[in-house]
Amino acid sequence: MADKPEKMKARLPRGFADRSAEDIRAVDKMMATIRGVYELYGFEPVEQPLIEYTDALGKFLPDQDRPNEGVFSFQDDDEQWLSLRYDLTAPTARFVAENYDRLPKPYRSYRSGWVFRNEKPGPGRFRQFMQFDADTIGTPGVAADAEMAMMMADVMEALGIARGDYVIRVNNRKVLDGVLEAIGLGGDDNAGRRLIVLRAIDKLDKVGPDGVRALLGKGRLDESGDFTKGAGLDDAQADRVLLLTAPSTGDLTDTLVKMRAAVSGSERGAEGVQELQDIGAMIAAAGYEDGRVKIDPSIVRGLEYYTGPVYEAELLAEIPNDEGKIVRFGSVGGGGRYDGLISRFRGEPVPATGFSIGVSRLMTALKNLGKLDMSDIVQPVVVLVMDRDTESLGRYQKMVSQLRQAGIRAELYLGGAGMKAQLKYADRRGSPVAVIQGSSERDAGEVQLKDLIEGARQAAAIADHAEYKEARPGQVTVPEADLVAEVKKILAAQAADRQ
């Protein structure tokens, strides 16, 4: 007997995820809300391809043995290196530089799409995920940055997140650079130590002030026994950095005083503090100083291309995560000013600022908060197939067509099973109504309509099988001419019950 061919194993690549109909609809609904806020602010949609030249993304190949460092890359037939985009900002910079003369300035646009990271996947870390960005290009002053922060606050509230359950935190990269400059960590030679300092500040919520101090000094031994090497700062240098992370009274004046002390001696740092003061004034004038938007010197954005104000949207509510544990969800988006990114292509400064929302992360938070109600999604009415001759199938198709023309989602059962299995199929689909017409109903010019939602509710209260057969819960017989009107009536009653 011949050996059976070996079956291929179906397996999902690590770091990627399949998406269900529920997830897709939830994302679409959430993004429609976000899009509405962006449009309200005057932003216009635009889209760039998933693939860019690798050097345009700012990810230069380290050597020929590691062509995919951080990004997924390949060579085309001209031996040019191409990469899947790792964010939406770098492709936007390329697009604006290439079309600079024909675009209005300032150029206000938004885009959404998949981005890719060639990094080791882990819990909550995917190699493919979706972002939703908005950018203002061509405005040098911080008015654009203040507006971006306020727009993110409006997005949170449009999504149903209550005031007090989120905050938009604003800092300035110039302040951070000024502190590092003031403690002697300026220049290219100290790039590595500067990065360690920034990462240490960014871990304040996780390790606390003492943990940050350890990371600024010799290093930190965590609870698992792993040692993280520190930046090697002395006590005086660490004290200056920690001025930025000291608890604030929430008063902007108090915060700015501490920041000026931290950047003392740095012209760039003082410029950053002044920009934050200006942003604070604009936020107050627009009525957003009530806790929605805060100046917070502890906020650090990781990407090196930020050159000025940076901001982060954080959820403050304690909600269940995917494992059911109650946690403070944290950041769901961030961004900042990147005045140097477009100038790489044009050789002249082009001011730009933008914000990126992590779509999957925000969707998870909204679902866990109960803010993504998908109850208005009605699954298709299923027309059962009782007779399979051509004439009967044509009659069933006519019913489906009438329902669709009335704007009702409907499908004809296209499997080969009997009535019982067809009803089980309709239940699994979450169908609200099943349409049944056998030979006796056809001869009488009638159809049976089975309200599957009401039927399930009534059936739960009937213990006896004989009583169930007698009652036929949720089932009515109506003239075939009244099919559409009666289905509409059932759907309307179901919608009212969901309210």
Secondary structure as GFF3:
##gff-version 3
##sequence-region A 1 499
A	DSSP	alpha_helix	21	40	.	.	.	ID=ss1
A	DSSP	beta_strand	44	45	.	.	.	ID=ss2
A	DSSP	beta_strand	51	53	.	.	.	ID=ss3
A	DSSP	three_ten_helix	54	57	.	.	.	ID=ss4
A	DSSP	beta_strand	73	75	.	.	.	ID=ss5
A	DSSP	beta_strand	81	84	.	.	.	ID=ss6
A	DSSP	alpha_helix	89	98	.	.	.	ID=ss7
A	DSSP	three_ten_helix	100	102	.	.	.	ID=ss8
A	DSSP	beta_strand	107	116	.	.	.	ID=ss9
A	DSSP	beta_strand	128	137	.	.	.	ID=ss10
A	DSSP	alpha_helix	143	158	.	.	.	ID=ss11
A	DSSP	beta_strand	166	172	.	.	.	ID=ss12
A	DSSP	alpha_helix	173	182	.	.	.	ID=ss13
A	DSSP	three_ten_helix	188	190	.	.	.	ID=ss14
A	DSSP	alpha_helix	191	202	.	.	.	ID=ss15
A	DSSP	alpha_helix	204	216	.	.	.	ID=ss16
A	DSSP	beta_strand	219	221	.	.	.	ID=ss17
A	DSSP	beta_strand	227	229	.	.	.	ID=ss18
A	DSSP	alpha_helix	235	242	.	.	.	ID=ss19
A	DSSP	alpha_helix	252	262	.	.	.	ID=ss20
A	DSSP	alpha_helix	267	285	.	.	.	ID=ss21
A	DSSP	beta_strand	293	295	.	.	.	ID=ss22
A	DSSP	beta_strand	309	320	.	.	.	ID=ss23
A	DSSP	beta_strand	326	337	.	.	.	ID=ss24
A	DSSP	alpha_helix	343	346	.	.	.	ID=ss25
A	DSSP	beta_strand	352	358	.	.	.	ID=ss26
A	DSSP	alpha_helix	359	369	.	.	.	ID=ss27
A	DSSP	beta_strand	381	383	.	.	.	ID=ss28
A	DSSP	alpha_helix	390	405	.	.	.	ID=ss29
A	DSSP	beta_strand	410	412	.	.	.	ID=ss30
A	DSSP	alpha_helix	419	429	.	.	.	ID=ss31
A	DSSP	beta_strand	433	436	.	.	.	ID=ss32
A	DSSP	alpha_helix	439	444	.	.	.	ID=ss33
A	DSSP	beta_strand	446	451	.	.	.	ID=ss34
A	DSSP	alpha_helix	452	459	.	.	.	ID=ss35
A	DSSP	alpha_helix	465	471	.	.	.	ID=ss36
A	DSSP	beta_strand	475	479	.	.	.	ID=ss37
A	DSSP	three_ten_helix	480	482	.	.	.	ID=ss38
A	DSSP	alpha_helix	483	498	.	.	.	ID=ss39
###
